[in-house]
């Protein structure tokens, strides 16, 4: 998730994104809300806690990125002081280039069918904003910015690549041999623990 906030205080937005083994970018969720800072700080922490749980259950690594701009420094300090961010890594991201440049990486992937949006109630507002996005900041673009920030976070931490686990192709002979070996090992373990013995 990456969070952004306009200096005018109109919206705060965050996006939960991930990259699959085939390098497809998945936008799992986008959150956008209006709130005064103390409340916004708590909403960000609560969202991060929920996202962390989702990623843990999915077996995915999780980091939180925060846009690094001078006027947000006091807010950043408040977030770093949250107990949650003692265990979740919170990273400040200095924006690179203008809004169009920052969005160019994931927009280019979308053109080549390498972006997926997970179905959710946030889809309509996000798609409308993405279609209207001009990169000039004249219209609301907080959601697009948050996806750009999350994409930058993945790129900075992983070099834009996700290592694909080596293993036999699904459906191959080696794949089924592996399943058989796992099944046998499971049965052996159950037998050794006393399963199947008569009282």
Backbone torsions as a table, in degrees:
resi	resn	phi	psi	omega
1	UNK	NA	140.5	173.6
2	UNK	-123.9	141.9	-180.0
3	UNK	-116.1	144.1	175.0
4	UNK	-137.3	153.8	176.2
5	UNK	-147.6	136.5	177.5
6	UNK	-78.3	149.1	-179.3
7	UNK	-62.2	-28.3	178.8
8	UNK	-70.1	-11.9	177.1
9	UNK	76.1	22.6	-176.1
10	UNK	-80.5	-46.4	-179.7
11	UNK	-135.6	149.5	166.0
12	UNK	-119.6	136.8	-176.3
13	UNK	-138.7	147.0	176.2
14	UNK	-141.3	150.4	-179.8
15	UNK	-131.0	137.7	174.1
16	UNK	-104.2	113.2	-178.7
17	UNK	-128.2	158.9	175.9
18	UNK	-149.0	165.7	179.4
19	UNK	-121.1	128.4	179.6
20	UNK	-82.4	171.3	-178.8
21	UNK	-57.9	-26.8	179.3
22	UNK	-91.9	13.5	178.3
23	UNK	72.0	14.8	173.4
24	UNK	-74.9	135.2	177.7
25	UNK	-88.7	125.5	177.9
26	UNK	-107.7	122.5	174.5
27	UNK	-96.1	102.7	-173.5
28	UNK	-78.2	-37.4	-176.2
29	UNK	-164.4	147.7	172.1
30	UNK	-131.0	128.1	179.9
31	UNK	-114.4	133.1	177.0
32	UNK	-138.2	134.6	-178.5
33	UNK	-154.9	164.0	172.8
34	UNK	-112.8	132.1	177.8
35	UNK	-166.6	150.4	172.4
36	UNK	-68.3	159.9	-168.3
37	UNK	-57.6	-49.2	-177.5
38	UNK	-56.1	-39.8	178.5
39	UNK	-70.5	-40.8	179.7
40	UNK	-61.4	-39.3	178.9
41	UNK	-58.9	-43.8	-179.6
42	UNK	-69.1	-38.9	178.6
43	UNK	-63.1	-41.7	178.6
44	UNK	-62.2	-45.0	180.0
45	UNK	-63.2	-43.3	180.0
46	UNK	-64.4	-41.2	178.8
47	UNK	-65.0	-42.0	179.1
48	UNK	-62.5	-40.1	179.3
49	UNK	-63.5	-42.7	178.9
50	UNK	-65.6	-43.0	179.4
51	UNK	-65.7	-38.1	178.8
52	UNK	-61.3	-43.5	179.9
53	UNK	-62.9	-44.7	178.6
54	UNK	-58.9	-46.8	-178.4
55	UNK	-66.2	-37.4	178.5
56	UNK	-63.2	-44.0	179.6
57	UNK	-66.6	-29.6	179.8
58	UNK	-85.8	-5.6	-178.3
59	UNK	73.8	26.3	-178.1
60	UNK	-107.1	148.2	174.9
61	UNK	-75.4	153.9	-173.9
62	UNK	-140.7	129.4	173.1
63	UNK	-133.3	159.5	176.2
64	UNK	-119.1	130.7	176.7
65	UNK	-109.2	146.0	-179.3
66	UNK	-132.6	128.5	-179.2
67	UNK	-61.6	129.7	-177.1
68	UNK	-97.1	99.7	175.0
69	UNK	-133.4	149.1	-171.0
70	UNK	-56.3	-44.0	-174.7
71	UNK	-69.7	-16.2	179.9
72	UNK	-92.0	1.1	-175.0
73	UNK	-54.3	-48.1	178.9
74	UNK	-60.0	-36.6	179.2
75	UNK	-68.6	-40.6	177.6
76	UNK	-59.1	-42.2	-179.8
77	UNK	-63.1	-38.0	176.9
78	UNK	-62.0	-41.3	-179.8
79	UNK	-67.9	-42.7	179.1
80	UNK	-61.8	-26.1	-179.6
81	UNK	-80.5	-11.3	179.6
82	UNK	-66.2	132.4	179.6
83	UNK	-54.1	-33.4	-179.7
84	UNK	-56.3	-37.8	-174.8
85	UNK	-85.4	12.8	167.9
86	UNK	-80.7	-27.0	-179.9
87	UNK	-108.5	-25.1	176.3
88	UNK	-98.6	129.1	-178.5
89	UNK	-73.5	120.7	178.3
90	UNK	-107.7	122.2	-175.3
91	UNK	-121.9	135.1	175.1
92	UNK	-87.1	134.0	-178.4
93	UNK	-116.6	118.4	175.5
94	UNK	-76.0	125.0	179.6
95	UNK	-57.5	136.8	179.4
96	UNK	-110.8	110.4	179.7
97	UNK	80.4	-174.0	179.2
98	UNK	-82.0	-179.7	-174.9
99	UNK	-59.8	-40.1	179.8
100	UNK	-65.6	-42.3	178.8
101	UNK	-62.4	-42.4	-177.9
102	UNK	-66.0	-31.5	-179.9
103	UNK	-85.2	-14.2	-170.6
104	UNK	-61.1	-34.9	-177.8
105	UNK	-61.8	-52.2	-177.2
106	UNK	-79.4	-26.8	176.0
107	UNK	-66.5	-40.0	177.4
108	UNK	-62.0	-39.3	176.9
109	UNK	-63.1	-38.8	179.8
110	UNK	-62.0	-38.5	-179.7
111	UNK	-63.5	-27.3	179.7
112	UNK	-103.0	23.6	175.6
113	UNK	60.7	39.4	-179.9
114	UNK	-118.2	25.7	174.4
115	UNK	-131.7	132.5	176.9
116	UNK	-124.2	139.6	176.8
117	UNK	-110.8	124.2	178.8
118	UNK	-75.2	132.2	-176.8
119	UNK	-58.2	130.6	178.9
120	UNK	-170.7	168.8	-177.2
121	UNK	-66.0	-14.8	-179.5
122	UNK	-83.5	-12.3	-172.6
123	UNK	-55.6	-49.0	-173.1
124	UNK	-59.7	-49.4	-178.4
125	UNK	-64.6	-38.5	-179.8
126	UNK	-68.0	-45.2	-178.7
127	UNK	-64.0	-42.2	177.8
128	UNK	-60.8	-41.9	179.4
129	UNK	-66.9	-41.3	-179.2
130	UNK	-64.5	-39.4	179.5
131	UNK	-68.4	-31.5	-179.2
132	UNK	-88.2	-8.5	-175.0
133	UNK	-60.4	125.9	178.2
134	UNK	-119.3	-4.4	178.0
135	UNK	78.2	2.3	-177.0
136	UNK	-96.0	-12.4	-179.7
137	UNK	77.5	15.0	-178.8
138	UNK	-84.4	-18.8	176.6
139	UNK	-123.6	167.4	179.0
140	UNK	-60.8	127.2	-179.8
141	UNK	-138.8	22.6	-175.2
142	UNK	-61.6	-38.9	-178.4
143	UNK	-68.9	-42.7	177.1
144	UNK	-61.6	-43.6	178.4
145	UNK	-59.8	-39.3	-177.6
146	UNK	-69.4	-36.5	174.9
147	UNK	-66.4	-40.7	177.7
148	UNK	-60.9	-41.4	178.9
149	UNK	-66.5	-40.8	178.5
150	UNK	-66.0	-39.7	177.6
151	UNK	-63.1	-43.0	177.8
152	UNK	-61.5	-39.8	179.5
153	UNK	-61.3	-46.5	178.0
154	UNK	-61.2	-44.1	-178.4
155	UNK	-63.3	-45.4	-178.6
156	UNK	-64.2	-39.2	-175.7
157	UNK	-82.9	-33.7	-173.2
158	UNK	-118.7	4.1	-178.5
159	UNK	66.8	21.1	179.3
160	UNK	77.6	1.2	-176.2
161	UNK	-120.1	145.7	174.2
162	UNK	-116.3	122.2	-178.5
163	UNK	-67.0	128.5	177.8
164	UNK	-88.1	131.6	-178.6
165	UNK	-67.3	134.7	177.5
166	UNK	-74.0	139.8	178.5
167	UNK	177.4	164.6	-179.3
168	UNK	-67.3	149.3	178.0
169	UNK	-64.3	139.4	178.6
170	UNK	-59.0	130.2	179.7
171	UNK	95.1	-10.0	179.8
172	UNK	-79.4	166.2	178.6
173	UNK	-60.1	-42.3	179.6
174	UNK	-62.4	-35.7	178.6
175	UNK	-62.0	-49.2	-178.2
176	UNK	-69.2	-32.8	174.5
177	UNK	-63.5	-39.6	177.4
178	UNK	-62.8	-43.0	177.7
179	UNK	-62.1	-41.6	179.9
180	UNK	-63.9	-41.4	-180.0
181	UNK	-65.1	-40.4	177.9
182	UNK	-64.4	-42.8	179.8
183	UNK	-63.1	-43.1	179.5
184	UNK	-63.7	-43.0	-180.0
185	UNK	-62.4	-38.5	178.8
186	UNK	-65.8	-42.9	178.8
187	UNK	-65.9	-41.1	178.9
188	UNK	-61.8	-41.0	-179.8
189	UNK	-65.3	-41.8	179.3
190	UNK	-64.6	-40.5	179.7
191	UNK	-64.5	-44.3	-179.5
192	UNK	-64.0	-28.1	-178.6
193	UNK	-82.7	1.1	175.4
194	UNK	107.1	-1.6	178.2
195	UNK	-66.5	134.1	178.5
196	UNK	93.8	-8.0	179.8
197	UNK	-83.3	144.4	178.2
198	UNK	-83.3	146.7	177.9
199	UNK	-78.6	NA	NA
